[in-house]
Amino acid sequence: MQNLDELYNLIKERQTNPKKGSYTDYLFSEGLDKILKKVGEESTEVIVAAKNPGKPRGDGELVYESADLLYHLCVLWAQQGITFDQIKKELAQREGLMSQFKDRPEIKDL
């Protein structure tokens, strides 16, 4: 099974050496707007899967949709020239930082 490093590296490889007929090649050839649309769609599907557990893949629905979102995020990062190491570095810099609930911006309920 792939980890995110391997997935990102495969996506970068497909970006550099397109494989005709691959979904990754299709996304890169369609460009940023298509990639952003897919990230948005997959984000929504993650939310719906979390909100409606058990349908149609049971608890696996959230896992399935989360994997789709991570894949499409990796495609977006590659398209934008962001490396997975940059993402990991940013996460590492946040580790151990303390923040108080009151310091976070409020998200208004819809």
C-alpha positions as CSV (number, residue, x, y, z in Angstrom):
1,M,0.0,0.0,0.0
2,Q,1.2,3.5,-0.8
3,N,2.1,6.1,1.8
4,L,1.7,9.8,0.9
5,D,5.3,10.2,0.0
6,E,5.0,7.4,-2.6
7,L,1.7,8.7,-3.9
8,Y,3.1,12.2,-4.3
9,N,6.3,10.9,-6.0
10,L,4.1,8.8,-8.4
11,I,2.0,11.9,-9.3
12,K,5.2,14.0,-9.9
13,E,6.5,11.2,-12.1
14,R,3.3,11.2,-14.1
15,Q,3.6,15.0,-14.4
16,T,7.1,14.7,-15.8
17,N,6.5,11.6,-17.9
18,P,2.8,11.6,-18.8
19,K,1.2,8.1,-19.2
20,K,-1.4,8.4,-21.9
21,G,-4.8,7.4,-20.7
22,S,-4.0,7.8,-17.0
23,Y,-6.4,9.9,-14.8
24,T,-3.4,11.8,-13.4
25,D,-2.3,12.8,-16.9
26,Y,-5.9,13.8,-17.7
27,L,-6.0,16.1,-14.6
28,F,-2.7,17.8,-15.5
29,S,-3.7,18.2,-19.2
30,E,-7.0,19.8,-18.1
31,G,-5.2,22.3,-15.9
32,L,-5.7,24.1,-12.7
33,D,-9.4,24.8,-12.9
34,K,-10.2,21.1,-13.3
35,I,-7.9,20.1,-10.5
36,L,-9.5,22.8,-8.2
37,K,-12.9,21.5,-9.2
38,K,-12.0,18.0,-8.2
39,V,-10.5,19.1,-4.8
40,G,-13.7,21.0,-4.1
41,E,-15.9,18.0,-5.1
42,E,-13.8,15.6,-3.0
43,S,-13.8,18.0,0.0
44,T,-17.6,18.0,-0.2
45,E,-17.8,14.3,-0.4
46,V,-15.6,13.9,2.7
47,I,-18.0,16.2,4.6
48,V,-21.1,14.3,3.4
49,A,-19.5,10.9,4.2
50,A,-18.7,12.2,7.8
51,K,-22.1,13.6,8.2
52,N,-23.9,10.4,6.9
53,P,-22.0,7.4,8.3
54,G,-23.0,4.0,7.0
55,K,-24.0,5.0,3.5
56,P,-23.3,3.4,1.1
57,R,-19.9,1.8,2.0
58,G,-20.5,1.9,5.8
59,D,-17.6,3.5,7.7
60,G,-15.5,2.9,4.7
61,E,-17.2,5.7,2.8
62,L,-15.3,8.4,4.8
63,V,-12.0,6.4,4.3
64,Y,-12.7,6.1,0.5
65,E,-13.5,9.8,0.1
66,S,-10.6,10.9,2.3
67,A,-8.2,8.9,0.1
68,D,-9.7,10.6,-3.0
69,L,-9.2,14.0,-1.4
70,L,-5.6,13.3,-0.4
71,Y,-4.9,12.1,-4.0
72,H,-6.4,15.3,-5.5
73,L,-4.5,17.5,-3.0
74,C,-1.3,15.8,-4.1
75,V,-2.1,16.6,-7.7
76,L,-2.8,20.2,-6.8
77,W,0.4,20.5,-4.9
78,A,2.4,19.0,-7.8
79,Q,0.7,21.3,-10.3
80,Q,1.5,24.4,-8.1
81,G,5.1,23.3,-7.6
82,I,4.6,22.6,-3.9
83,T,6.6,19.6,-2.7
84,F,5.3,17.1,-0.1
85,D,8.4,17.9,1.9
86,Q,7.2,21.5,2.2
87,I,3.9,20.3,3.6
88,K,5.7,18.0,6.1
89,K,7.9,20.8,7.1
90,E,5.0,23.1,7.7
91,L,3.3,20.4,9.8
92,A,6.5,19.8,11.8
93,Q,6.8,23.6,12.5
94,R,3.3,23.5,14.0
95,E,4.0,20.6,16.2
96,G,4.0,21.5,19.9
97,L,2.7,25.0,19.3
98,M,0.2,26.0,21.9
99,S,-2.9,27.9,21.0
100,Q,-5.9,28.7,23.0
101,F,-9.4,28.1,21.8
102,K,-10.1,31.8,22.3
103,D,-7.2,32.8,20.0
104,R,-8.7,30.9,17.0
105,P,-11.0,32.8,14.6
106,E,-14.7,31.9,15.0
107,I,-16.4,30.0,12.3
108,K,-20.0,31.0,12.1
109,D,-22.6,28.3,12.0
110,L,-24.4,28.1,8.7
